[in-house]
Amino acid sequence: MAVRLLKVSSVATTLIASSGFYLHSQNFDLNDLSIVRFGRAAAATAVISYDYLTALREVRYGTDEYWSLKSEVHRRSAERLRDLCCANRGTFIKVGQHLGALDYLLPEEYTSTLKILHSRAPSSTMQEIQQVIREDLGKELDELFVSFEEKPQGAASLAQVHRAVLANGTTVAVKVQHPKVKAQSSKDIVVMEFLLQVVHWIFPDFEFMWLVEEAKRNMPLELDFLNEGRNAEKVSHMLKHFDFLKVPKIHWDLSTKRVLTMEFVDGGQVNDREYMVAHGINVNEVSRNLGKMYSEMIFVSGFVHCDPHPGNVLVRKCPRSNKTEIVLLDHGLYQDVEIRTNATLYLPQISELLNRVPRQMLLLLKTNDLLRGIETVLQTRASSSSFISMSRCCTRALASYKRSKTDSRTRRLQISVSEALSLCQISLYEVVLWIRSSSLVKWMYYVLGRLPFAH
């Protein structure tokens, strides 16, 4: 019996050791197992739910102690959620980044904690990058590029970007998808949907199922880099009349669904005032042009960039003309916004914004937040440049819509005159703001404030 047990133990030990060696040689990662990812997510959800159910039970609602304790629970839960996103990576980080941008929906403890996910996205190894390029482009790295920097220019939840040089000397940016993201994304979304349904059952007021619906709809588009390339060319053509806008050109012969090769364009982030001052870039001009660009997308073309955060918008001095350029990056997700058709439906729903906000309206609010935030950082809010640009585009779009609804020449003339007067009023308002914010007027206010009769 002892001999038989010893033989069985030896065979089992050999099998385990062999399996371990094989998995190690295949670069096996425990995180690839769906059961591990699900278990980790379920455990985090259970702990967070239990914390909310029990921590506030003995404290009277509305007291200072209650709000202080609730803030602590928010903070602990946000940290657990952040750690879950970092551990499961991929889709979890993408959703976590989205949550971190919902300043108008989530407590500050969540948004401030989850914002760091933008800088904690994992990087794929060089071996993994080479494998993706080999599988998708059918050649080795050194056959396609003269040089290829191993250190990525940036890493995000779904992909990372490397700088490379083609045989003709052209410098390009190569965006390579993390190899395991696509296979894991659909399973991760199912896990999220199940766990959010459980949380909604425990906490009926928890209304975040729309996050899963957005992930279901958007993730396949974001994982298709050919779709991103087509979007880049479309928006470049639609906004070609803006000489300040730069959209990197796509190298289609070196692009697939998982690899996107494009023109390399560098610059500083659009909210980096120090970079602009150091490079002689007029911050007021940047704010004004940024407002023009997004206003045109929203009110004229109806084709809107769906990820408007500072990391996707760069500014630089054009090497050839020395003019200031705005560089628009990451074109994976756009929304067709039929603003003229749906605008009248939005007003009654604003009062229910927190619970029933339409996804398109949420995008517009997010874009508006981006513009206001950049103006604050660049200290250009006094000029109200984005507000003025949007007002002009709204006026023109509304007048164009009214003209299309009438056959009367007299009525069309009235609409055009009204449009011209409104645009003149906006221009006059812009002049007044410019005068008020000018250095001369500020100096005059300062001098007048120091005169004896002013005290």
C-alpha positions in Angstrom: 0.0 0.0 0.0 2.8 2.4 0.9 4.7 1.5 -2.3 1.5 2.2 -4.4 1.0 5.5 -2.6 4.6 6.5 -3.2 4.2 5.7 -6.9 1.0 7.7 -7.2 2.7 10.6 -5.4 5.7 10.4 -7.7 3.5 10.4 -10.8 1.4 13.4 -9.5 4.5 15.3 -8.6 6.0 14.7 -12.1 2.7 15.8 -13.8 2.5 19.0 -11.7 6.1 19.8 -12.3 5.8 19.1 -16.0 2.6 21.2 -16.3 4.3 24.1 -14.4 7.3 24.0 -16.6 5.2 23.9 -19.8 3.0 26.8 -18.6 6.1 28.8 -17.7 7.6 28.2 -21.1 4.4 29.4 -22.7 4.5 32.6 -20.7 1.3 31.6 -19.0 -0.3 34.2 -16.8 -2.8 33.3 -14.1 -4.6 36.5 -14.9 -5.6 34.9 -18.3 -8.0 32.5 -16.6 -11.6 33.8 -16.7 -12.3 32.1 -13.4 -9.5 34.0 -11.7 -10.7 37.4 -13.2 -14.3 36.6 -12.2 -13.3 35.5 -8.7 -11.3 38.7 -8.2 -14.1 40.9 -9.4 -16.7 39.0 -7.4 -14.6 39.2 -4.2 -14.1 43.0 -4.6 -17.8 43.5 -5.3 -18.8 41.5 -2.2 -16.4 43.4 0.1 -17.5 46.8 -1.2 -21.2 45.9 -0.9 -20.7 44.5 2.6 -18.9 47.7 3.6 -21.8 49.9 2.5 -24.4 47.7 4.1 -22.8 47.5 7.5 -20.5 50.6 8.0 -23.4 53.1 8.3 -25.9 50.9 10.1 -25.4 52.3 13.6 -25.0 55.9 12.6 -27.9 58.4 12.4 -28.5 59.7 8.9 -27.6 63.3 8.3 -25.3 63.8 11.2 -21.7 65.0 10.7 -20.5 61.6 11.9 -22.6 60.0 9.2 -21.2 62.1 6.3 -17.7 61.6 7.6 -18.1 57.9 7.8 -19.7 57.7 4.4 -16.8 59.6 2.9 -14.4 57.0 4.4 -16.5 54.2 2.9 -16.4 55.9 -0.5 -12.6 56.2 -0.2 -12.1 52.5 0.8 -14.4 51.3 -1.9 -12.8 53.5 -4.6 -9.4 52.1 -3.6 -10.7 48.5 -3.8 -12.2 49.2 -7.2 -9.0 50.8 -8.4 -6.9 47.8 -7.3 -9.4 45.5 -9.1 -9.0 47.4 -12.3 -5.2 47.4 -12.1 -5.2 43.6 -11.4 -7.7 42.6 -14.2 -6.4 45.2 -16.6 -7.8 45.7 -20.1 -11.5 46.4 -20.1 -11.6 46.9 -16.4 -9.1 49.7 -16.7 -11.0 51.2 -19.6 -14.2 51.3 -17.5 -12.4 52.6 -14.5 -10.9 55.5 -16.5 -14.5 56.3 -17.7 -15.7 56.3 -14.1 -12.9 58.6 -13.1 -14.1 61.2 -15.5 -17.7 61.2 -14.2 -17.2 64.2 -11.8 -20.9 65.1 -12.2 -22.2 61.7 -11.2 -19.8 60.1 -8.7 -18.6 61.2 -5.3 -15.2 63.0 -5.3 -13.6 60.1 -3.5 -14.2 57.9 -6.5 -13.2 60.3 -9.2 -10.0 61.4 -7.5 -9.0 57.8 -6.8 -9.8 56.4 -10.2 -8.2 59.2 -12.2 -4.8 57.7 -11.6 -5.7 54.8 -13.9 -4.8 57.0 -16.8 -1.2 56.8 -15.7 -1.2 53.2 -14.5 -2.1 51.4 -17.6 0.0 48.2 -18.1 2.6 47.8 -20.9 3.0 44.8 -23.1 6.5 43.3 -23.3 8.6 43.8 -26.5 8.2 40.0 -27.2 4.4 40.4 -27.1 4.5 43.5 -29.4 6.7 41.6 -31.9 4.3 38.7 -31.8 1.2 40.9 -32.6 3.1 42.7 -35.5 4.3 39.3 -36.9 0.8 37.8 -36.8 -0.9 40.8 -38.3 1.6 42.2 -40.8 3.2 38.9 -41.7 6.8 40.1 -41.3 9.4 40.5 -38.6 9.9 43.9 -36.9 13.3 44.6 -38.6 11.8 43.8 -42.0 9.2 46.6 -41.6 11.1 49.3 -39.7 14.7 50.6 -39.8 14.3 51.3 -36.1 11.7 50.6 -33.5 11.9 52.1 -29.9 11.3 49.5 -27.3 10.1 51.9 -24.7 6.5 53.0 -25.6 5.7 56.7 -26.0 2.6 55.9 -24.1 0.5 53.0 -22.8 -3.2 52.9 -22.5 -5.8 50.3 -21.4 -6.1 48.7 -24.8 -2.9 49.5 -26.6 0.5 51.2 -26.5 2.3 53.4 -29.0 5.9 53.1 -30.2 8.0 55.4 -32.2 9.6 53.9 -35.3 11.3 54.8 -38.6 10.4 53.5 -42.0 12.9 52.5 -44.7 12.4 55.9 -46.5 13.3 57.8 -43.3 9.7 58.7 -42.3 9.1 58.7 -38.5 5.9 57.0 -37.6 3.9 56.2 -34.5 2.9 52.5 -34.3 -0.1 51.7 -32.1 -0.2 48.1 -31.1 -3.0 46.4 -29.3 -2.3 44.5 -26.1 -2.4 40.8 -27.3 -4.9 39.5 -24.7 -7.3 42.4 -24.6 -9.6 41.3 -27.4 -10.0 37.8 -26.2 -10.7 38.9 -22.6 -13.0 41.9 -23.3 -16.2 40.0 -24.2 -15.9 37.8 -21.1 -15.1 40.8 -18.9 -18.2 42.6 -20.0 -20.3 39.6 -19.1 -18.7 39.5 -15.7 -19.4 43.2 -15.2 -23.0 42.9 -16.3 -23.7 40.1 -13.9 -22.0 41.8 -10.9 -23.7 45.1 -11.6 -27.1 43.3 -11.7 -26.3 41.8 -8.3 -25.3 45.2 -6.9 -28.5 46.7 -8.3 -30.6 44.0 -6.6 -28.9 44.8 -3.3 -29.0 48.6 -3.8 -32.0 49.4 -6.0 -30.9 53.0 -6.3 -27.7 51.9 -8.0 -28.2 52.9 -11.7 -25.0 52.2 -13.6 -26.1 49.5 -16.0 -25.6 52.0 -18.8 -21.9 51.6 -18.3 -22.1 48.0 -19.4 -24.3 48.9 -22.3 -21.8 51.5 -23.5 -19.0 49.0 -23.1 -20.9 46.4 -25.2 -21.5 48.9 -27.9 -18.1 50.7 -27.9 -15.5 48.1 -27.1 -15.7 46.3 -30.5 -15.3 49.6 -32.3 -12.3 50.7 -30.1 -10.6 47.3 -30.7 -10.8 47.7 -34.5 -7.9 50.0 -35.4 -9.0 50.1 -39.1 -12.2 51.8 -37.8 -10.0 54.3 -36.0 -8.0 55.0 -39.2 -11.2 55.6 -41.2 -12.5 58.0 -38.5 -9.2 59.9 -38.6 -9.5 60.4 -42.3 -13.2 61.3 -42.1 -12.7 64.0 -39.5 -9.6 65.3 -41.2 -11.6 65.8 -44.4 -14.6 67.3 -42.6 -12.5 69.9 -40.8 -10.0 70.6 -43.5 -11.0 74.3 -43.6 -9.3 74.6 -40.1 -5.7 75.2 -41.0 -4.8 75.0 -37.3 -6.0 71.4 -37.0 -3.5 68.5 -37.5 -4.8 64.9 -37.8 -1.9 62.3 -38.2 -2.0 60.6 -41.6 -2.6 56.8 -41.7 -0.1 54.4 -43.3 -2.7 51.8 -44.5 -0.1 49.4 -45.8 1.2 48.9 -42.2 -2.2 48.9 -40.5 -4.6 46.1 -39.4 -7.3 45.7 -36.8 -4.6 45.4 -34.1 -1.8 47.6 -35.5 -2.2 51.2 -36.6 0.7 53.0 -38.2 0.4 56.7 -38.5 2.4 59.9 -38.9 4.4 60.7 -35.8 3.4 64.1 -34.4 4.7 65.3 -31.0 3.6 68.2 -28.8 2.5 69.2 -25.4 -0.9 68.3 -23.8 -3.5 71.0 -24.4 -3.8 71.7 -20.7 -0.1 72.2 -20.2 0.3 76.0 -19.9 4.0 75.8 -19.0 4.7 74.0 -22.3 2.8 76.6 -24.2 4.6 79.5 -22.6 8.0 77.9 -23.1 7.3 77.3 -26.8 5.7 80.7 -27.5 2.2 79.4 -28.0 -0.7 81.8 -27.4 -3.0 80.2 -24.9 -5.9 82.4 -25.9 -5.5 81.3 -29.5 -5.5 77.6 -28.4 -8.7 78.0 -26.4 -10.4 79.9 -29.2 -9.4 77.3 -31.8 -10.3 74.4 -29.5 -13.8 75.9 -29.1 -14.1 76.3 -32.9 -13.1 72.7 -33.5 -15.5 71.1 -31.1 -18.4 73.5 -31.9 -18.0 72.6 -35.6 -18.2 68.9 -34.6 -21.3 69.3 -32.5 -23.3 71.9 -34.3 -22.3 71.6 -37.9 -21.0 68.1 -38.8 -22.7 66.1 -36.1 -19.6 63.8 -36.0 -18.1 64.1 -32.5 -14.9 62.8 -30.9 -16.1 60.6 -28.0 -13.0 60.7 -25.8 -12.2 64.4 -25.3 -9.6 64.4 -22.6 -6.3 66.4 -22.6 -4.2 63.4 -23.4 -5.9 63.1 -26.8 -5.3 66.7 -27.8 -1.8 68.1 -28.3 -0.5 71.6 -29.2 2.7 72.4 -31.1 4.4 74.9 -33.4 4.3 73.5 -36.9 7.9 72.8 -38.0 7.3 74.3 -41.5 5.1 77.3 -41.0 5.7 78.0 -37.3 2.0 78.4 -36.8 0.3 77.0 -33.7 -1.4 73.6 -34.4 -3.9 71.5 -32.5 -3.2 67.8 -32.9 -6.2 65.5 -32.5 -5.4 61.9 -31.5 -7.2 58.6 -30.7 -10.1 58.4 -33.2 -11.3 55.0 -32.1 -14.7 56.2 -31.1 -17.0 58.9 -32.6 -20.7 59.5 -32.2 -23.1 60.8 -34.9 -25.0 63.4 -33.1 -28.3 64.4 -34.7 -28.4 67.6 -32.7 -30.9 69.4 -34.9 -33.5 66.6 -34.6 -33.1 65.9 -30.8 -32.2 69.3 -29.4 -35.8 70.1 -28.4 -36.1 66.9 -26.5 -33.1 67.6 -24.3 -34.5 70.6 -22.3 -37.2 68.7 -20.4 -34.7 66.0 -19.5 -32.1 68.3 -17.9 -34.0 68.2 -14.6 -33.6 64.4 -14.6 -30.0 64.5 -15.8 -28.4 62.4 -13.1 -30.7 59.5 -13.7 -31.9 59.7 -17.3 -29.3 61.7 -19.2 -29.2 60.6 -22.9 -25.8 59.2 -23.9 -25.4 61.9 -26.6 -26.1 64.7 -24.1 -23.6 63.1 -21.7 -21.0 63.3 -24.5 -21.8 67.0 -25.1 -21.5 67.8 -21.3 -18.2 65.9 -21.2 -16.9 67.9 -24.1 -18.1 71.1 -22.5 -16.3 70.1 -19.2 -13.1 69.5 -21.2 -13.3 73.0 -22.7 -14.0 74.7 -19.4 -11.3 72.8 -17.6 -8.7 73.6 -20.2 -9.7 77.3 -20.1 -9.3 77.3 -16.3 -5.8 75.7 -16.5 -4.7 78.0 -19.3 -6.2 81.0 -17.4 -8.2 82.1 -20.5 -11.7 81.9 -19.1 -12.0 85.7 -19.1 -12.1 85.6 -22.9 -14.9 83.0 -22.9 -13.5 81.8 -26.3 -15.2 78.4 -26.3 -18.5 79.9 -25.3 -18.3 82.5 -28.0 -17.3 79.9 -30.7 -20.2 77.7 -29.7 -22.6 80.6 -29.7 -21.6 81.5 -33.3 -22.0 77.9 -34.5 -25.4 77.6 -32.7 -26.6 80.8 -34.3 -25.5 79.7 -37.8 -26.9 76.2 -37.4 -30.2 77.5 -36.1 -30.5 80.0 -39.0 -29.6 77.4 -41.6 -32.3 75.0 -40.1 -35.0 77.7 -40.2 -34.1 78.6 -43.8 -34.5 75.0 -44.8 -38.0 74.9 -43.4 -39.4 77.8 -45.5 -39.9 78.5 -49.2 -40.6 82.2 -48.6 -37.8 84.5 -49.8 -39.0 87.2 -47.4 -38.9 84.8 -44.5 -35.4 83.6 -45.5 -34.2 87.2 -45.7 -35.7 87.9 -42.2 -33.8 84.9 -40.9 -30.5 86.0 -42.5 -30.9 89.5 -41.1 -31.6 88.1 -37.7 -28.6 85.8 -38.0 -26.3 88.7 -39.0 -27.5 90.8 -36.1 -27.0 88.0 -33.6 -23.5 87.4 -34.9 -22.7 91.1 -34.6 -23.9 91.1 -31.0 -21.6 88.1 -30.3 -18.7 89.9 -31.9 -19.4 93.0 -29.9 -19.5 90.9 -26.7 -16.2 89.4 -27.6 -14.7 92.9 -28.1 -16.0 94.0 -24.7 -14.5 90.9 -23.0 -11.2 91.6 -24.8 -11.1 95.2 -23.6 -12.0 94.1 -20.0 -9.2 91.5 -19.9 -6.6 93.7 -21.6 -3.5 94.7 -19.6 -4.2 98.4 -20.1 -7.7 98.2 -18.5 -6.3 96.1 -15.6 -3.6 98.8 -15.1 -6.3 101.5 -15.2 -8.4 99.7 -12.6 -5.3 99.3 -10.4 -4.4 103.0 -10.7 -7.9 104.2 -10.0 -8.1 101.9 -7.0 -5.1 103.6 -5.4 -6.4 107.2 -5.8 -7.5 109.0 -2.6 -11.1 109.3 -3.6 -11.4 105.6 -4.2 -11.0 104.8 -0.5 
